Amino acid sequence: MGLIVSCLTGSLPRGADGKCNVLTGVRAELLAADVPDDAQVLVVTLLRTDSLSATGAAAKPEPYVVLSLGPERCMSSRRKAEEDAVWDPPETFRFHVRDVKEPVLVSLYHFNLAGHDDRVGDATVYPIQFDAAKKATHTLDLVSPITGKCGAATVTLEIALTDKTQAFAARVDELFEYECLNRMSHKWDTKFCIMDPNNGMCRWSTADAENIKYSTQMTDLVSPVPPGYRVSADWHVSRADGDAAGWSYTYHMARGVWFDVQEKSSFYRRRRWTRILEKEP
């Protein structure tokens, strides 16, 4: 069966209620605990969007994708792009499938700092269209909410309908790297700049805000690969946050508000490093 693409009758307002099932850190484990053991899970991986310039958006759009299935709603990170946006590494989302005939709503937005985000186009797909446990890549032709016609843009997704065990077979480890702006040289300093209450200045931290750990060396914070897992993608800078190099900026470390663009008052920056593990066959 081919993919069914249709125009949505309503918008997907940003910030609506719903659980975001992003494959990152402990959130994946928490979602696994909420899903019955015999449930079907739809695994959707966002790869890219294309032909953004055809929408008439700004010269440098910041696209993001919203996916919804029943009460669950996920929003991807924003990408900066002239025309085509690539999520590298890809972003994976999971949905508990209660009815294989219930539609998955896919919407592409452009971030608008000055007001409401621009809804570029929409598509609808159904879990029943996908073979169990077989990943397949699909490019969806989005329907413009203004003209009601296809061609607004495309979204490329990898989709698989599988069981709970396979859906949660992957795990992502995360660490943060920090740098400080040297106010004398006006250059980013690679010396240690995180204030650890116990150990003084450090450069690395874990991503778990509730049980954060610090170190001067990345290797001190890397956990051993657990039994039954293997490394499918070794440590690399995530492009899910920040600028083109993955850096996010803030003027005050303790307040925890990070921005994708460096401002004059940005004295600190950080970037996320990730490692993907998968269960051994």
Disulfide bonds with the S-S distance in Angstrom:
none
